[in-house]
Structures are given as structure tokens and as C-alpha cells.
Amino acid sequence: MANINREQIMQYMLKQIHAHDRDIVAKTVEYFGISKSTVYNYLKKMCDDGIVQKTGDALQPYQLISKKYEYQYQNDGSLSEDRVFDKDIAQHFSGYEKNVLSAWRYAFTEMMNNAIEHSEAKEILVIVSKNAFDSSIILYDDEIGIFKNIQRYMKNEKNEELTLDECVALLFAGKFTTAKHLHSGEGIFFTSHLMDKFLILSDEICFTRDNFHDVQLSGFSVPTGTAVYMALSNQSKKTAREVFDRFSNVEEGFIRTQIPIAHVFPNGNPVSRSEARRLGELILRFKEIDLDFANVEEVGQAFVHEMFVVWQHRNPEIQLNVCNANQAVESMIKRVKNTQ
């Protein structure tokens, strides 16, 4: 591989160690075309520098050394999320590129504000973890969980009885909030796209756009309250502006959204007209929607007809884009559309 440098090799190896890859030596040799002895020299250097350590486990011979910092806050009415970040959190990202610091400032202040204003929490725990590859933040409060809060809001304001899973689904499109006079409902949406990993866990139910299931929330379960987990590569090239520009424009604001179908519906394979109607309500305030069918094995004819024929006929100005559909899903959509 031409034009490789020491930093590229180090970052590749750190990424493999982060992914618990036991074949790190062989894969690095093959990927960069360097010798085993060179790879072992890199590993020794990382161990000597205190960023990696041997485990003695053949399945995971090396692991990243992490540092953890905990902060406990009393939510007594005086908390300001920006001051918390600037005073306590920002120091842990000093020396990072400007875009990474900016991403963390946006993500943390959005999620901290949610904890302060929505959770009714008396105390908020923040845990910052750092290693040589990435950093993560957990925010935890022990009051009413986010999904129960949504459930209560929907009952009180709209007289709708929703399951907690249905409450999770309301968060995927963006623009949903239980406090319209205070919030736009965009924070979770944009933060979940800005971070490499983003998860909200409450009442043993989780919101995530990702397919990972191995996040360890600092060793505690979340039987009550809410835990928000965010992680981002220390070398990330993402910028908040790029994420905003993907889904909004200056003239009209937040007009595009993305719906991971497998996460929105509890069984992952929507089949009914009712499911299509609920999805239609979720996306009604947007002009363009990417319907992401990744990990959806099949869809029902009734769901497709209601969504792509009935709903689309009623809302011709809204553009639906089908993404990552397998052959079965794609064929069903085409067949239903072509029979009209």
C-alpha cells in the first residue's frame, strides 16, 4: 500500500483492538504489507505508551486502556448545560480537532438539556470515558424514563394509549417533543446521526439507529430513569454542519429525514395497514424521507399498498425514497405499485 505512514498504521491497529479483533497482527501485515516484527514493534510501543495492554486472553489478546471520569449534578434549577460542558467536560477533549470538540459540545448540551428539563431528575450522573481510539459519554438520571414520559404525554395531550415500543418509534423521524413551547424535537435526531454510536436506554427498552448490541453502560442496568450513551472516534471527520445540511436547508429548515424501518416496528417486518398509517403520521411534516429497509426481511402487501399507494396519493408533494431494500422487499414494492 503506497504512501502509508506511522499514524495510519497506528489508527488501523487501534480500530482493530477496539473491535476486539484477535487477528490484529495477521490483518495488519496483510493490509499494509509490512512484517510481523514491525507490527509487534507497534504493539510494544503502544503498550509502553500506556494506551494498550496485553490481556492474556487468546480471543482478545490486546485491549485499549480507558480512563473514566464521573460527575454528579444536582438538578436544583441552577444547572446550565453549556456551563457544565465548558467547566467539566470540555477539558477531556482538549487537543482534539475542532470538529470533534464541536460535535461533542453539540451532542452533550442537547442531551444534558433533555435531562435537566424533561426528566424531572433531581440528580444527573455523567460518565466520560476515553481511550486512544474513541471517547464516550453516558448521562444517567433516575426519574421518569424518557419513553414513559412520552407515553404519559400522548395520553394526557392526545388521549392515545401507546406502548413503550411505539413511544420509541416517535423519536426516529425528528421533530417530536413533549414540550413544544421549549423544544423543536430535533436534538435526539441530529445527535444520533452525528455520533458514531448513540443509544437511549430506559425501562429495558432502547432507541438506537445502529445494529450494535454490545454497549456496556458502565456496568449498570437501567430499570428506572434514562441512560444516554454516545461515542465518537477521536479522529472523526464528521462536522455538525455536514449533518445539519444532510437534512435541512436555509430556506425551509429541517425538511428531510431518515427512518430505519427495522427499528421503528417491534417485529422488524411491517405487514399491516395500521403500521403504514402510523409511519405516515410520523413523517407527515417532512418533504423528503429515506425509508431505510436494512435488516427488514419482508413486508406485507397491505403495508406497502397503504404506504406507497394510498398515503402517497394523499401526499403527492412528499418524496419517499426506498433505501437498502432486499430483493423480497423491493419486489413487493414494485409489484404493488405496478398493479395500480
C-alpha positions as CSV (number, residue, x, y, z in Angstrom):
1,M,0.0,0.0,0.0
2,A,1.6,3.2,-1.2
3,N,2.1,6.3,0.9
4,I,1.3,4.7,4.3
5,N,2.6,6.4,7.4
6,R,3.0,5.5,11.0
7,E,-0.2,7.3,12.0
8,Q,-2.3,5.3,9.5
9,I,-0.9,2.0,10.8
10,M,-1.5,3.0,14.4
11,Q,-5.1,4.1,13.8
12,Y,-5.8,0.9,11.9
13,M,-4.4,-1.2,14.8
14,L,-6.3,0.8,17.4
15,K,-9.5,0.3,15.4
16,Q,-9.0,-3.5,15.3
17,I,-8.2,-3.6,19.0
18,H,-11.3,-1.5,19.7
19,A,-13.3,-4.1,17.7
20,H,-11.8,-6.9,19.8
21,D,-10.1,-8.5,16.8
22,R,-7.9,-11.4,17.8
23,D,-6.2,-11.5,14.4
24,I,-4.8,-8.0,14.6
25,V,-1.3,-9.0,13.7
26,A,-2.1,-11.0,10.6
27,K,-4.6,-8.5,9.4
28,T,-2.2,-5.6,9.8
29,V,0.5,-7.4,8.0
30,E,-1.9,-8.2,5.1
31,Y,-3.5,-4.7,5.0
32,F,-0.2,-2.7,4.9
33,G,2.2,-5.3,3.5
34,I,4.6,-4.9,6.5
35,S,6.4,-7.6,8.5
36,K,5.1,-9.3,11.7
37,S,8.1,-7.9,13.6
38,T,7.1,-4.4,12.6
39,V,3.5,-4.9,13.8
40,Y,4.8,-6.3,17.1
41,N,7.1,-3.3,17.5
42,Y,4.0,-1.1,17.1
43,L,2.1,-3.1,19.7
44,K,5.1,-2.9,22.1
45,K,5.2,0.9,21.6
46,M,1.5,1.3,22.3
47,C,1.9,-0.8,25.5
48,D,4.9,1.2,26.6
49,D,2.9,4.4,26.0
50,G,0.1,3.2,28.2
51,I,-2.6,3.2,25.6
52,V,-2.8,-0.6,25.1
53,Q,-2.3,-3.6,27.3
54,K,-2.0,-7.3,26.9
55,T,-4.9,-9.4,28.3
56,G,-3.6,-13.0,28.3
57,D,-6.8,-13.9,26.5
58,A,-6.3,-15.6,23.2
59,L,-9.7,-14.4,22.0
60,Q,-8.8,-10.8,22.8
61,P,-5.0,-10.6,23.2
62,Y,-4.9,-6.8,23.5
63,Q,-7.3,-4.1,24.8
64,L,-7.4,-0.4,24.9
65,I,-6.7,1.3,28.2
66,S,-9.5,3.6,29.2
67,K,-9.8,6.4,31.6
68,K,-13.0,7.3,33.3
69,Y,-14.3,10.5,34.9
70,E,-17.6,10.8,36.8
71,Y,-19.6,13.9,37.7
72,Q,-22.7,14.1,39.8
73,Y,-25.0,17.1,39.4
74,Q,-27.9,18.3,41.5
75,N,-30.8,19.4,39.2
76,D,-31.9,22.2,41.5
77,G,-32.9,24.7,38.9
78,S,-29.5,26.3,38.6
79,L,-27.9,23.8,36.1
80,S,-26.9,25.2,32.7
81,E,-25.8,22.5,30.1
82,D,-23.3,24.8,28.4
83,R,-21.6,25.8,31.6
84,V,-21.4,22.1,32.7
85,F,-19.7,21.3,29.4
86,D,-17.3,24.2,29.5
87,K,-16.3,23.7,33.1
88,D,-16.1,19.9,33.4
89,I,-16.5,18.1,30.1
90,A,-14.5,20.1,27.5
91,Q,-11.2,19.5,29.3
92,H,-11.4,15.9,28.3
93,F,-11.4,16.7,24.6
94,S,-8.6,19.3,24.7
95,G,-6.1,18.7,21.9
96,Y,-8.8,17.1,19.7
97,E,-9.6,18.6,16.3
98,K,-12.0,21.4,16.3
99,N,-14.8,19.4,14.6
100,V,-14.6,16.7,17.2
101,L,-14.8,19.2,20.1
102,S,-17.7,20.9,18.3
103,A,-19.5,17.6,17.8
104,W,-19.2,16.8,21.5
105,R,-20.3,20.2,22.6
106,Y,-23.5,20.0,20.5
107,A,-24.3,16.4,21.5
108,F,-23.6,16.8,25.2
109,T,-25.5,20.1,25.6
110,E,-28.5,18.7,23.7
111,M,-28.7,15.6,25.8
112,M,-27.9,17.3,29.1
113,N,-30.6,19.8,28.4
114,N,-33.1,17.0,27.9
115,A,-32.1,15.5,31.3
116,I,-32.4,18.9,33.0
117,E,-35.8,19.9,31.5
118,H,-37.6,16.7,30.6
119,S,-36.7,14.0,33.1
120,E,-37.8,15.6,36.3
121,A,-34.5,14.3,37.7
122,K,-33.1,15.5,41.0
123,E,-29.6,14.2,40.2
124,I,-27.8,13.6,36.9
125,L,-24.8,11.4,36.6
126,V,-22.3,12.0,33.8
127,I,-19.5,9.5,32.9
128,V,-16.8,10.4,30.4
129,S,-14.6,7.5,29.1
130,K,-11.6,7.9,26.9
131,N,-9.2,5.7,25.1
132,A,-6.8,6.1,22.3
133,F,-9.4,5.3,19.7
134,D,-12.6,6.9,20.8
135,S,-14.4,8.7,23.6
136,S,-17.9,8.1,25.1
137,I,-20.3,9.9,27.4
138,I,-23.1,8.4,29.5
139,L,-25.8,10.6,31.0
140,Y,-28.0,9.0,33.5
141,D,-31.0,10.1,35.6
142,D,-33.2,8.1,37.8
143,E,-36.5,9.7,37.5
144,I,-39.3,9.1,35.0
145,G,-37.9,7.3,31.9
146,I,-38.0,9.1,28.5
147,F,-40.4,6.6,27.0
148,K,-42.8,6.6,29.9
149,N,-42.7,10.4,29.7
150,I,-43.7,10.2,26.1
151,Q,-46.4,7.7,26.9
152,R,-47.8,10.0,29.6
153,Y,-47.7,13.0,27.3
154,M,-49.5,11.1,24.5
155,K,-52.2,10.0,27.0
156,N,-52.7,13.4,28.5
157,E,-52.4,15.6,25.4
158,K,-53.8,13.4,22.6
159,N,-55.7,10.7,24.5
160,E,-53.7,8.0,22.8
161,E,-52.6,4.8,24.6
162,L,-49.2,3.9,23.2
163,T,-46.9,1.0,24.2
164,L,-43.4,1.9,25.1
165,D,-42.1,0.5,21.8
166,E,-44.5,2.8,20.0
167,C,-43.1,5.7,22.1
168,V,-39.6,4.8,20.9
169,A,-40.8,4.9,17.3
170,L,-41.8,8.6,17.7
171,L,-38.2,9.6,18.1
172,F,-36.8,8.3,14.8
173,A,-38.2,11.0,12.4
174,G,-37.3,14.0,14.5
175,K,-39.5,17.0,15.4
176,F,-41.3,15.1,18.2
177,T,-41.2,16.8,21.6
178,T,-43.3,16.7,24.7
179,A,-42.6,20.4,25.3
180,K,-43.2,22.3,22.0
181,H,-43.0,25.6,23.8
182,L,-39.4,24.9,24.8
183,H,-38.0,22.5,22.2
184,S,-38.0,21.7,18.5
185,G,-37.6,18.0,19.0
186,E,-34.5,17.9,16.7
187,G,-31.8,17.3,19.3
188,I,-32.0,13.5,19.5
189,F,-32.3,13.2,15.7
190,F,-29.2,15.2,14.9
191,T,-27.2,13.9,17.8
192,S,-27.9,10.3,16.8
193,H,-26.6,11.0,13.3
194,L,-23.6,13.0,14.5
195,M,-22.3,10.4,16.9
196,D,-20.7,7.1,15.8
197,K,-22.8,5.3,18.3
198,F,-25.9,6.6,20.1
199,L,-28.3,4.8,22.3
200,I,-31.0,5.7,24.8
201,L,-32.0,3.0,27.3
202,S,-35.0,3.2,29.6
203,D,-37.2,0.6,31.1
204,E,-35.1,-2.1,29.4
205,I,-36.1,-0.7,26.0
206,C,-33.6,1.1,23.7
207,F,-33.6,3.7,21.0
208,T,-30.8,3.3,18.5
209,R,-30.2,3.7,14.8
210,D,-27.3,1.3,14.9
211,N,-27.2,-2.5,14.9
212,F,-24.8,-2.9,17.8
213,H,-25.9,-4.7,20.9
214,D,-22.7,-4.8,22.9
215,V,-22.7,-1.4,24.6
216,Q,-21.8,-1.7,28.3
217,L,-23.4,1.2,30.2
218,S,-20.8,1.4,32.8
219,G,-21.9,-1.9,34.4
220,F,-25.3,-0.8,35.5
221,S,-28.8,-1.6,34.2
222,V,-31.4,1.0,33.8
223,P,-34.6,-0.3,35.5
224,T,-35.8,3.2,36.1
225,G,-34.9,6.6,34.6
226,T,-32.9,7.1,31.4
227,A,-29.3,6.4,30.2
228,V,-28.0,8.1,27.1
229,Y,-24.8,6.6,25.6
230,M,-22.8,8.4,23.0
231,A,-19.5,7.5,21.4
232,L,-17.3,9.2,18.7
233,S,-13.9,8.4,17.2
234,N,-11.2,10.8,18.4
235,Q,-10.2,11.1,14.7
236,S,-13.7,11.6,13.4
237,K,-14.0,13.8,10.3
238,K,-17.7,14.5,10.9
239,T,-18.9,18.0,11.4
240,A,-22.2,19.2,12.9
241,R,-22.7,21.4,9.8
242,E,-22.5,18.5,7.4
243,V,-25.1,16.5,9.4
244,F,-27.4,19.5,9.5
245,D,-27.0,20.1,5.8
246,R,-28.0,16.5,5.0
247,F,-31.4,17.0,6.4
248,S,-32.2,20.7,6.2
249,N,-31.7,23.9,4.2
250,V,-31.5,27.5,5.0
251,E,-34.9,28.4,3.4
252,E,-37.1,25.7,4.8
253,G,-35.1,24.2,7.8
254,F,-35.5,20.5,8.8
255,I,-37.3,19.0,5.8
256,R,-35.5,15.7,5.2
257,T,-35.5,12.7,7.5
258,Q,-34.4,9.0,7.5
259,I,-36.5,6.2,9.0
260,P,-34.8,2.8,9.9
261,I,-37.8,0.6,9.4
262,A,-36.4,-2.4,11.2
263,H,-36.1,-0.2,14.4
264,V,-39.4,1.5,14.1
265,F,-41.5,-1.6,14.2
266,P,-41.1,-4.1,17.1
267,N,-41.0,-7.2,14.9
268,G,-38.9,-5.5,12.2
269,N,-41.2,-6.7,9.3
270,P,-44.2,-4.4,8.9
271,V,-47.2,-6.1,7.3
272,S,-50.4,-4.1,8.2
273,R,-52.2,-1.0,7.0
274,S,-52.2,0.3,10.6
275,E,-48.4,0.1,10.7
276,A,-48.3,2.1,7.5
277,R,-50.7,4.7,8.8
278,R,-48.6,5.2,12.0
279,L,-45.5,5.6,9.8
280,G,-47.3,8.1,7.6
281,E,-48.2,10.2,10.7
282,L,-44.6,10.1,11.8
283,I,-43.2,11.6,8.5
284,L,-46.0,13.9,7.6
285,R,-44.1,17.1,8.4
286,F,-41.3,16.4,6.0
287,K,-40.8,16.9,2.3
288,E,-38.4,14.1,1.6
289,I,-38.0,10.8,3.5
290,D,-35.4,8.0,3.2
291,L,-37.2,4.7,4.2
292,D,-34.2,2.5,5.2
293,F,-35.2,-1.1,4.9
294,A,-31.8,-2.5,6.1
295,N,-32.4,-5.8,8.1
296,V,-36.0,-5.9,7.0
297,E,-36.6,-9.4,5.6
298,E,-40.1,-8.9,4.2
299,V,-43.0,-6.6,4.2
300,G,-46.7,-7.2,3.8
301,Q,-48.8,-6.3,0.7
302,A,-51.2,-4.3,2.9
303,F,-48.4,-2.3,4.4
304,V,-46.9,-1.5,1.0
305,H,-50.3,-0.6,-0.6
306,E,-51.2,1.7,2.3
307,M,-47.8,3.4,2.4
308,F,-46.8,3.7,-1.3
309,V,-50.2,4.0,-2.9
310,V,-52.9,5.3,-0.5
311,W,-50.7,7.5,1.6
312,Q,-48.5,8.7,-1.3
313,H,-51.7,9.5,-3.3
314,R,-52.9,11.7,-0.4
315,N,-49.4,13.4,-0.1
316,P,-48.0,13.7,-3.6
317,E,-45.8,16.6,-2.7
318,I,-43.8,14.3,-0.3
319,Q,-40.9,12.3,-1.8
320,L,-40.4,8.7,-0.5
321,N,-37.0,7.1,-1.2
322,V,-36.5,3.4,-0.7
323,C,-33.0,2.5,0.6
324,N,-31.2,-0.8,1.4
325,A,-34.2,-3.0,0.5
326,N,-33.5,-6.7,-0.2
327,Q,-34.9,-8.4,-3.2
328,A,-38.1,-9.6,-1.5
329,V,-38.9,-6.1,-0.2
330,E,-38.1,-4.4,-3.4
331,S,-40.1,-6.9,-5.4
332,M,-43.2,-6.4,-3.2
333,I,-43.0,-2.6,-3.5
334,K,-42.6,-2.8,-7.3
335,R,-45.4,-5.3,-7.7
336,V,-47.9,-3.3,-5.6
337,K,-47.1,-0.1,-7.4
338,N,-47.3,-1.7,-10.8
339,T,-50.8,-3.1,-10.2
340,Q,-52.3,0.3,-9.6
